[in-house]
């Protein structure tokens, strides 16, 4: 069994890539599938937002549970939920059914992600947290890039329903790998089971990281939820929309390892996190105004690259602001903020887009990202930014 830090990190990265590549195949398909079954832009936002809200609500308790009962069982359980919901989606015939099924799928994300993030923090060597989170997030966001592209190709070749089944098969491959390659995490302190939220709720550095996470994912909620509809209105095929997300995801992925090196080298994650989310917010505002394939690809590449930089830095900042005894709780909160941010982007901007158009919706989302980033920066400036140990 994997027991040393490098082996733990390698297995977590493998499972994350396999799981999320398959799960993210649903990303560009679900909005289009929902529209064919009568959903409006608001309805699409509600469906995707429900998924993220369930993930948000579940992440803190699942993260806390992983502190007590171990990380691995929640990785396995999350993948099982993903398989089941992917198999149920082709059976849905109306937006309410899609809402219920995709909302349930959020439980799988809530179980998997906090445990994976906590394992990375547990296994990171002193002074190498940036390196560890860079590899993990490379796997995660590489999957976010590849998965939608594969989903778009599958939908165009075989139809939406078969693409959902292909997603389930892919997650099943990840599940088999997780069962064959069990993870033995580094030992946590004996007192970890007594850790409570009271130990972190007064930590302003943790709150800064959480607020920045909401801000960064709010704008991603806008882009991932509504760009498929914007692209469809402009005549892009499902495969072309998937290609846009592939470029975004690859840029996000390629940025991760240099970002980890940069954070470890400077020992200052907070400034990079702030810069990354600010630039991504401005890119979101500009996106509906870009015409032509080359400018579109360049803009989404910038969006992906700075997002990659930002979230490697946020992961390191949060890991540096906590201890192993409360890491599952803090990373559960991190996951909650990520999913809440995405849900706010989906829920909140759907009605704006329905009434006022894509330019207004993307502008409001980008502006909200800027405001949240400035609040996080002010908190870090007040209490001092977290520094990785031995950096």
NUMIDO-891456 format. One record per residue (C-alpha): residue in three letters; x, y, z. Coordinates in steps of 0.1 Angstrom, whole numbers, plus 5000, padded with zeros to 4 digits. Each point is the difference from the previous one (the first is absolute). Example, Ala and Ser with C-alpha at 12.3 -4.5 7.8 and 13.67 -1.06 7.14 Angstrom:
<pts>
+------+------+------+------+
! resn !   c1 !   c2 !   c3 !
+------+------+------+------+
!  ALA ! 5123 ! 4955 ! 5078 !
!  SER ! 5014 ! 5034 ! 4993 !
+------+------+------+------+
</pts>
This chain:
<pts>
+------+------+------+------+
! resn !   c1 !   c2 !   c3 !
+------+------+------+------+
!  UNK ! 5000 ! 5000 ! 5000 !
!  UNK ! 5011 ! 5036 ! 4994 !
!  UNK ! 5015 ! 5013 ! 5032 !
!  UNK ! 5028 ! 5025 ! 4992 !
!  UNK ! 4991 ! 5036 ! 4991 !
!  UNK ! 5009 ! 4997 ! 4963 !
!  UNK ! 4980 ! 4968 ! 4996 !
!  UNK ! 4970 ! 5016 ! 5017 !
!  UNK ! 5002 ! 5030 ! 4978 !
!  UNK ! 5003 ! 4979 ! 4968 !
!  UNK ! 4970 ! 4979 ! 5008 !
!  UNK ! 4979 ! 5030 ! 5010 !
!  UNK ! 5009 ! 5017 ! 4967 !
!  UNK ! 4992 ! 4969 ! 4980 !
!  UNK ! 4966 ! 4995 ! 5016 !
!  UNK ! 4992 ! 5037 ! 4997 !
!  UNK ! 5009 ! 5001 ! 4963 !
!  UNK ! 4981 ! 4969 ! 4991 !
!  UNK ! 4969 ! 5009 ! 5021 !
!  UNK ! 4996 ! 5036 ! 4989 !
!  UNK ! 5009 ! 4993 ! 4963 !
!  UNK ! 4970 ! 4977 ! 4999 !
!  UNK ! 4977 ! 5021 ! 5022 !
!  UNK ! 5008 ! 5032 ! 4981 !
!  UNK ! 4989 ! 4984 ! 4967 !
!  UNK ! 4965 ! 5010 ! 5012 !
!  UNK ! 5010 ! 5037 ! 5002 !
!  UNK ! 4993 ! 5013 ! 4965 !
!  UNK ! 4973 ! 4974 ! 4994 !
!  UNK ! 4977 ! 5006 ! 5029 !
!  UNK ! 4991 ! 5036 ! 4991 !
!  UNK ! 4992 ! 4990 ! 4964 !
!  UNK ! 4981 ! 4969 ! 5011 !
!  UNK ! 4980 ! 5021 ! 5025 !
!  UNK ! 4990 ! 5025 ! 4973 !
!  UNK ! 4988 ! 4972 ! 4977 !
!  UNK ! 4977 ! 4990 ! 5028 !
!  UNK ! 4985 ! 5034 ! 5005 !
!  UNK ! 5024 ! 5018 ! 5024 !
!  UNK ! 5007 ! 5037 ! 4996 !
!  UNK ! 5033 ! 5017 ! 5008 !
!  UNK ! 4987 ! 5005 ! 5035 !
!  UNK ! 4990 ! 4964 ! 5002 !
!  UNK ! 5035 ! 4989 ! 4989 !
!  UNK ! 5015 ! 5022 ! 5027 !
!  UNK ! 4978 ! 4985 ! 5027 !
!  UNK ! 5009 ! 4964 ! 4989 !
!  UNK ! 5037 ! 5007 ! 5001 !
!  UNK ! 4997 ! 5022 ! 5031 !
!  UNK ! 4982 ! 4972 ! 5018 !
!  UNK ! 5028 ! 4977 ! 4993 !
!  UNK ! 5025 ! 5024 ! 5015 !
!  UNK ! 4978 ! 5009 ! 5030 !
!  UNK ! 4997 ! 4964 ! 5010 !
!  UNK ! 5037 ! 4996 ! 4996 !
!  UNK ! 5005 ! 5032 ! 5021 !
!  UNK ! 4977 ! 4988 ! 5028 !
!  UNK ! 5016 ! 4966 ! 5001 !
!  UNK ! 5037 ! 5010 ! 4999 !
!  UNK ! 5005 ! 5012 ! 5035 !
!  UNK ! 4984 ! 4970 ! 5017 !
!  UNK ! 5017 ! 4975 ! 4977 !
!  UNK ! 5033 ! 5018 ! 5004 !
!  UNK ! 4996 ! 4999 ! 5038 !
!  UNK ! 4990 ! 4963 ! 4998 !
!  UNK ! 5032 ! 4993 ! 4981 !
!  UNK ! 5020 ! 5014 ! 5029 !
!  UNK ! 4983 ! 4975 ! 5023 !
!  UNK ! 4995 ! 4969 ! 4978 !
!  UNK ! 5026 ! 5003 ! 4974 !
!  UNK ! 5002 ! 5014 ! 4965 !
!  UNK ! 4999 ! 4970 ! 4977 !
!  UNK ! 4964 ! 4988 ! 5007 !
!  UNK ! 4987 ! 5034 ! 4989 !
!  UNK ! 5020 ! 4999 ! 4967 !
!  UNK ! 4984 ! 4967 ! 4992 !
!  UNK ! 4965 ! 5010 ! 5011 !
!  UNK ! 5002 ! 5032 ! 4978 !
!  UNK ! 5008 ! 4980 ! 4969 !
!  UNK ! 4972 ! 4976 ! 5007 !
!  UNK ! 4975 ! 5029 ! 5001 !
!  UNK ! 5014 ! 5014 ! 4968 !
!  UNK ! 4995 ! 4967 ! 4982 !
!  UNK ! 4964 ! 4997 ! 5011 !
!  UNK ! 4990 ! 5035 ! 4991 !
!  UNK ! 5016 ! 4998 ! 4966 !
!  UNK ! 4980 ! 4969 ! 4993 !
!  UNK ! 4968 ! 5017 ! 5012 !
!  UNK ! 5004 ! 5032 ! 4978 !
!  UNK ! 4990 ! 4983 ! 4967 !
!  UNK ! 4967 ! 4989 ! 5016 !
!  UNK ! 4990 ! 5036 ! 5008 !
!  UNK ! 4973 ! 5015 ! 4979 !
!  UNK ! 4994 ! 5034 ! 5015 !
!  UNK ! 5019 ! 5028 ! 5018 !
!  UNK ! 4988 ! 4990 ! 5034 !
!  UNK ! 5013 ! 4965 ! 4997 !
!  UNK ! 5034 ! 5014 ! 4988 !
!  UNK ! 5000 ! 5023 ! 5030 !
!  UNK ! 4995 ! 4971 ! 5024 !
!  UNK ! 5025 ! 4977 ! 4984 !
!  UNK ! 5028 ! 5026 ! 4995 !
!  UNK ! 4994 ! 5014 ! 5034 !
!  UNK ! 5005 ! 4965 ! 5015 !
!  UNK ! 5033 ! 4998 ! 4979 !
!  UNK ! 5013 ! 5029 ! 5022 !
!  UNK ! 5002 ! 4976 ! 5029 !
!  UNK ! 5027 ! 4980 ! 4981 !
!  UNK ! 5020 ! 5032 ! 4995 !
!  UNK ! 4996 ! 5009 ! 5037 !
!  UNK ! 5013 ! 4966 ! 5011 !
!  UNK ! 5029 ! 4998 ! 4976 !
!  UNK ! 5016 ! 5035 ! 4998 !
!  UNK ! 5006 ! 5009 ! 5037 !
!  UNK ! 5016 ! 4966 ! 5006 !
!  UNK ! 5022 ! 5004 ! 4969 !
!  UNK ! 5011 ! 5035 ! 5010 !
!  UNK ! 5007 ! 4989 ! 5036 !
!  UNK ! 5021 ! 4971 ! 4988 !
!  UNK ! 5021 ! 5024 ! 4980 !
!  UNK ! 5005 ! 5022 ! 5030 !
!  UNK ! 5008 ! 4971 ! 5022 !
!  UNK ! 5026 ! 4986 ! 4976 !
!  UNK ! 5017 ! 5033 ! 4991 !
!  UNK ! 5037 ! 5001 ! 5010 !
!  UNK ! 5011 ! 5031 ! 5019 !
!  UNK ! 5006 ! 5029 ! 4976 !
!  UNK ! 4984 ! 4980 ! 4971 !
!  UNK ! 4963 ! 5008 ! 5005 !
!  UNK ! 4999 ! 5020 ! 4968 !
!  UNK ! 5015 ! 4970 ! 4982 !
!  UNK ! 4975 ! 4976 ! 5015 !
!  UNK ! 4969 ! 5022 ! 4993 !
!  UNK ! 5013 ! 5007 ! 4965 !
!  UNK ! 5001 ! 4963 ! 4991 !
!  UNK ! 4965 ! 4994 ! 5015 !
!  UNK ! 4984 ! 5030 ! 4983 !
!  UNK ! 5018 ! 4991 ! 4968 !
!  UNK ! 4982 ! 4967 ! 5001 !
!  UNK ! 4967 ! 5016 ! 5011 !
!  UNK ! 4999 ! 5028 ! 4974 !
!  UNK ! 5016 ! 4978 ! 4973 !
!  UNK ! 4969 ! 4979 ! 5005 !
!  UNK ! 4977 ! 5031 ! 4998 !
!  UNK ! 5017 ! 5008 ! 4967 !
!  UNK ! 5000 ! 4965 ! 4984 !
!  UNK ! 4966 ! 4989 ! 5014 !
!  UNK ! 4978 ! 5026 ! 4983 !
!  UNK ! 5018 ! 4995 ! 4967 !
!  UNK ! 4994 ! 4963 ! 5001 !
!  UNK ! 4964 ! 5006 ! 5011 !
!  UNK ! 4994 ! 5023 ! 4970 !
!  UNK ! 5015 ! 4974 ! 4976 !
!  UNK ! 4980 ! 4972 ! 5015 !
!  UNK ! 4967 ! 5020 ! 4998 !
!  UNK ! 5006 ! 5010 ! 4964 !
!  UNK ! 5009 ! 4964 ! 4990 !
!  UNK ! 4975 ! 4980 ! 5020 !
!  UNK ! 4975 ! 5024 ! 5016 !
!  UNK ! 4996 ! 5015 ! 5035 !
!  UNK ! 4987 ! 4968 ! 5017 !
!  UNK ! 5029 ! 4978 ! 4988 !
!  UNK ! 5025 ! 5027 ! 5011 !
!  UNK ! 4985 ! 4999 ! 5035 !
!  UNK ! 5005 ! 4962 ! 5000 !
!  UNK ! 5036 ! 5004 ! 4988 !
!  UNK ! 5005 ! 5023 ! 5030 !
!  UNK ! 4989 ! 4973 ! 5024 !
!  UNK ! 5023 ! 4975 ! 4984 !
!  UNK ! 5029 ! 5024 ! 5004 !
!  UNK ! 4993 ! 5005 ! 5037 !
!  UNK ! 4997 ! 4962 ! 5004 !
!  UNK ! 5036 ! 4998 ! 4987 !
!  UNK ! 5011 ! 5025 ! 5027 !
!  UNK ! 4981 ! 4980 ! 5026 !
!  UNK ! 5018 ! 4968 ! 4991 !
!  UNK ! 5033 ! 5018 ! 5002 !
!  UNK ! 4991 ! 5013 ! 5035 !
!  UNK ! 4991 ! 4965 ! 5012 !
!  UNK ! 5032 ! 4985 ! 4985 !
!  UNK ! 5023 ! 5028 ! 5013 !
!  UNK ! 4988 ! 5007 ! 5036 !
!  UNK ! 5015 ! 5030 ! 5017 !
!  UNK ! 5016 ! 5000 ! 5035 !
!  UNK ! 5002 ! 5036 ! 5009 !
!  UNK ! 5027 ! 5014 ! 5023 !
!  UNK ! 4991 ! 4997 ! 5036 !
!  UNK ! 4981 ! 5029 ! 5016 !
!  UNK ! 5005 ! 5012 ! 5035 !
!  UNK ! 4982 ! 4978 ! 5026 !
!  UNK ! 4979 ! 5030 ! 5011 !
!  UNK ! 4986 ! 5007 ! 4965 !
!  UNK ! 4966 ! 4986 ! 5008 !
!  UNK ! 4994 ! 5027 ! 5026 !
!  UNK ! 5006 ! 5029 ! 4975 !
!  UNK ! 4970 ! 5023 ! 4995 !
!  UNK ! 4989 ! 5029 ! 4978 !
!  UNK ! 5007 ! 5023 ! 5030 !
!  UNK ! 5037 ! 4994 ! 4993 !
!  UNK ! 4997 ! 5016 ! 4965 !
!  UNK ! 4971 ! 5024 ! 5001 !
!  UNK ! 5021 ! 5028 ! 5014 !
!  UNK ! 5028 ! 4995 ! 4975 !
!  UNK ! 4998 ! 5030 ! 4977 !
!  UNK ! 5025 ! 4985 ! 4976 !
!  UNK ! 4978 ! 4970 ! 4995 !
!  UNK ! 4970 ! 5022 ! 4994 !
!  UNK ! 5020 ! 5020 ! 4974 !
!  UNK ! 5008 ! 4968 ! 4981 !
!  UNK ! 4963 ! 4989 ! 5002 !
!  UNK ! 4987 ! 5034 ! 4988 !
!  UNK ! 5025 ! 5000 ! 4971 !
!  UNK ! 4989 ! 4965 ! 4991 !
!  UNK ! 4964 ! 5011 ! 4998 !
!  UNK ! 5010 ! 5029 ! 4978 !
!  UNK ! 5021 ! 4979 ! 4976 !
!  UNK ! 4974 ! 4973 ! 4995 !
!  UNK ! 4971 ! 5025 ! 4997 !
!  UNK ! 5015 ! 5012 ! 4967 !
!  UNK ! 5007 ! 4964 ! 4990 !
!  UNK ! 4963 ! 4993 ! 5007 !
!  UNK ! 4991 ! 5026 ! 4975 !
!  UNK ! 5024 ! 4988 ! 4973 !
!  UNK ! 4994 ! 4963 ! 5004 !
!  UNK ! 4963 ! 5003 ! 5003 !
!  UNK ! 4992 ! 5025 ! 4974 !
!  UNK ! 5027 ! 5000 ! 4974 !
!  UNK ! 4986 ! 4968 ! 4984 !
!  UNK ! 4967 ! 5019 ! 4995 !
!  UNK ! 5018 ! 5031 ! 4987 !
!  UNK ! 5021 ! 4978 ! 4976 !
!  UNK ! 4969 ! 4982 ! 4989 !
!  UNK ! 4982 ! 5033 ! 4992 !
!  UNK ! 5031 ! 5010 ! 4979 !
!  UNK ! 4998 ! 4968 ! 4980 !
!  UNK ! 5027 ! 4979 ! 5017 !
!  UNK ! 4996 ! 4962 ! 5000 !
!  UNK ! 5002 ! 4979 ! 5031 !
!  UNK ! 5035 ! 4989 ! 4989 !
!  UNK ! 5011 ! 5036 ! 4995 !
!  UNK ! 4987 ! 5010 ! 5034 !
!  UNK ! 5019 ! 4971 ! 5015 !
!  UNK ! 5031 ! 5012 ! 4982 !
!  UNK ! 4997 ! 5034 ! 5016 !
!  UNK ! 4999 ! 4983 ! 5034 !
!  UNK ! 5029 ! 4978 ! 4990 !
!  UNK ! 5021 ! 5032 ! 4994 !
!  UNK ! 4989 ! 5015 ! 5033 !
!  UNK ! 5007 ! 4968 ! 5019 !
!  UNK ! 5034 ! 4994 ! 4984 !
!  UNK ! 5011 ! 5035 ! 5007 !
!  UNK ! 4988 ! 4996 ! 5036 !
!  UNK ! 5019 ! 4967 ! 5002 !
!  UNK ! 5032 ! 5012 ! 4984 !
!  UNK ! 5001 ! 5029 ! 5025 !
!  UNK ! 4999 ! 4978 ! 5031 !
!  UNK ! 5035 ! 4987 ! 5002 !
!  UNK ! 5017 ! 5034 ! 4993 !
!  UNK ! 4975 ! 5015 ! 5026 !
!  UNK ! 5011 ! 4974 ! 5026 !
!  UNK ! 5037 ! 5008 ! 4993 !
!  UNK ! 4993 ! 5037 ! 5003 !
!  UNK ! 4981 ! 4997 ! 5033 !
!  UNK ! 5027 ! 4978 ! 5015 !
!  UNK ! 5027 ! 5023 ! 4987 !
!  UNK ! 4985 ! 5032 ! 5014 !
!  UNK ! 4983 ! 4985 ! 5030 !
!  UNK ! 4971 ! 5024 ! 4995 !
!  UNK ! 4969 ! 4984 ! 4987 !
!  UNK ! 4975 ! 5028 ! 5007 !
!  UNK ! 5012 ! 5026 ! 4974 !
!  UNK ! 4999 ! 4974 ! 4972 !
!  UNK ! 4965 ! 4989 ! 5010 !
!  UNK ! 4988 ! 5036 ! 5000 !
!  UNK ! 5015 ! 5009 ! 4966 !
!  UNK ! 4987 ! 4968 ! 4984 !
!  UNK ! 4963 ! 5005 ! 5010 !
!  UNK ! 5001 ! 5037 ! 4991 !
!  UNK ! 5012 ! 4993 ! 4965 !
!  UNK ! 4975 ! 4971 ! 4996 !
!  UNK ! 4972 ! 5023 ! 5011 !
!  UNK ! 5009 ! 5026 ! 4973 !
!  UNK ! 5002 ! 4973 ! 4974 !
!  UNK ! 4965 ! 4989 ! 5009 !
!  UNK ! 4987 ! 5035 ! 4994 !
!  UNK ! 5017 ! 5001 ! 4966 !
!  UNK ! 4990 ! 4965 ! 4988 !
!  UNK ! 4965 ! 5007 ! 4984 !
!  UNK ! 5016 ! 5029 ! 4980 !
!  UNK ! 5026 ! 4979 ! 4983 !
!  UNK ! 4994 ! 4990 ! 4964 !
!  UNK ! 5021 ! 4976 ! 4979 !
!  UNK ! 5015 ! 4967 ! 5009 !
!  UNK ! 5036 ! 5011 ! 5007 !
!  UNK ! 4991 ! 5028 ! 5024 !
!  UNK ! 4976 ! 4977 ! 5018 !
!  UNK ! 5026 ! 4973 ! 5004 !
!  UNK ! 5025 ! 5026 ! 5013 !
!  UNK ! 4976 ! 5014 ! 5025 !
!  UNK ! 4989 ! 4966 ! 5014 !
!  UNK ! 5037 ! 4990 ! 5002 !
!  UNK ! 5007 ! 5031 ! 5021 !
!  UNK ! 4970 ! 4992 ! 5021 !
!  UNK ! 5012 ! 4965 ! 5006 !
!  UNK ! 5036 ! 5008 ! 5006 !
!  UNK ! 4994 ! 5027 ! 5027 !
!  UNK ! 4973 ! 4978 ! 5016 !
!  UNK ! 5026 ! 4972 ! 5002 !
!  UNK ! 5025 ! 5023 ! 5017 !
!  UNK ! 4974 ! 5013 ! 5024 !
!  UNK ! 4987 ! 4967 ! 5013 !
!  UNK ! 5034 ! 4984 ! 5005 !
!  UNK ! 5008 ! 5030 ! 5022 !
!  UNK ! 4967 ! 4999 ! 5018 !
!  UNK ! 5005 ! 4963 ! 5008 !
!  UNK ! 5035 ! 5007 ! 5014 !
!  UNK ! 4987 ! 5030 ! 5020 !
!  UNK ! 4973 ! 4979 ! 5017 !
!  UNK ! 5023 ! 4971 ! 5007 !
!  UNK ! 5024 ! 5024 ! 5015 !
!  UNK ! 4974 ! 5016 ! 5022 !
!  UNK ! 4988 ! 4968 ! 5017 !
!  UNK ! 5013 ! 4967 ! 5016 !
!  UNK ! 4996 ! 4964 ! 4991 !
!  UNK ! 4974 ! 4996 ! 5028 !
!  UNK ! 4976 ! 5025 ! 4983 !
!  UNK ! 5012 ! 4997 ! 4964 !
!  UNK ! 4970 ! 4979 ! 4988 !
!  UNK ! 4977 ! 5026 ! 5016 !
!  UNK ! 5018 ! 5029 ! 4984 !
!  UNK ! 5002 ! 4983 ! 4966 !
!  UNK ! 4964 ! 4990 ! 5003 !
!  UNK ! 4993 ! 5037 ! 5005 !
!  UNK ! 5021 ! 5008 ! 4970 !
!  UNK ! 4980 ! 4975 ! 4979 !
!  UNK ! 4968 ! 5015 ! 5014 !
!  UNK ! 5011 ! 5035 ! 4989 !
!  UNK ! 5010 ! 4987 ! 4965 !
!  UNK ! 4966 ! 4984 ! 4995 !
!  UNK ! 4981 ! 5029 ! 5015 !
!  UNK ! 5018 ! 5024 ! 4977 !
!  UNK ! 4991 ! 4979 ! 4970 !
!  UNK ! 4965 ! 4997 ! 5012 !
!  UNK ! 4997 ! 5038 ! 5005 !
!  UNK ! 5012 ! 5005 ! 4965 !
!  UNK ! 4975 ! 4975 ! 4986 !
!  UNK ! 4970 ! 5009 ! 5021 !
!  UNK ! 5006 ! 5038 ! 5002 !
!  UNK ! 5010 ! 5007 ! 4964 !
!  UNK ! 4974 ! 4978 ! 4982 !
!  UNK ! 4972 ! 5025 ! 5006 !
!  UNK ! 5022 ! 5029 ! 4991 !
!  UNK ! 5010 ! 4984 ! 4967 !
!  UNK ! 4963 ! 4990 ! 4993 !
!  UNK ! 4988 ! 5036 ! 5005 !
!  UNK ! 5030 ! 5021 ! 4989 !
!  UNK ! 5022 ! 4978 ! 4978 !
!  UNK ! 5034 ! 4984 ! 5002 !
!  UNK ! 5021 ! 5032 ! 5002 !
!  UNK ! 4982 ! 5012 ! 5031 !
!  UNK ! 5001 ! 4967 ! 5017 !
!  UNK ! 5037 ! 4995 ! 4994 !
!  UNK ! 5007 ! 5036 ! 5011 !
!  UNK ! 4982 ! 4995 ! 5033 !
!  UNK ! 5018 ! 4968 ! 5006 !
!  UNK ! 5034 ! 5015 ! 4993 !
!  UNK ! 4993 ! 5030 ! 5022 !
!  UNK ! 4990 ! 4978 ! 5029 !
!  UNK ! 5033 ! 4981 ! 4996 !
!  UNK ! 5019 ! 5032 ! 5003 !
!  UNK ! 4981 ! 5011 ! 5031 !
!  UNK ! 5006 ! 4966 ! 5018 !
!  UNK ! 5037 ! 5001 ! 4991 !
!  UNK ! 5005 ! 5034 ! 5015 !
!  UNK ! 4983 ! 4989 ! 5032 !
!  UNK ! 5023 ! 4970 ! 5003 !
!  UNK ! 5030 ! 5022 ! 4993 !
!  UNK ! 4989 ! 5024 ! 5028 !
!  UNK ! 4997 ! 4971 ! 5024 !
!  UNK ! 5035 ! 4986 ! 4992 !
!  UNK ! 5014 ! 5036 ! 5003 !
!  UNK ! 4984 ! 5003 ! 5034 !
!  UNK ! 5013 ! 4967 ! 5016 !
!  UNK ! 5030 ! 4992 ! 4979 !
!  UNK ! 5000 ! 4976 ! 4971 !
!  UNK ! 5007 ! 4963 ! 5008 !
!  UNK ! 5035 ! 4987 ! 4992 !
!  UNK ! 5008 ! 4964 ! 4992 !
!  UNK ! 5021 ! 4983 ! 5027 !
!  UNK ! 5037 ! 4999 ! 4992 !
!  UNK ! 4995 ! 5020 ! 4968 !
+------+------+------+------+
</pts>
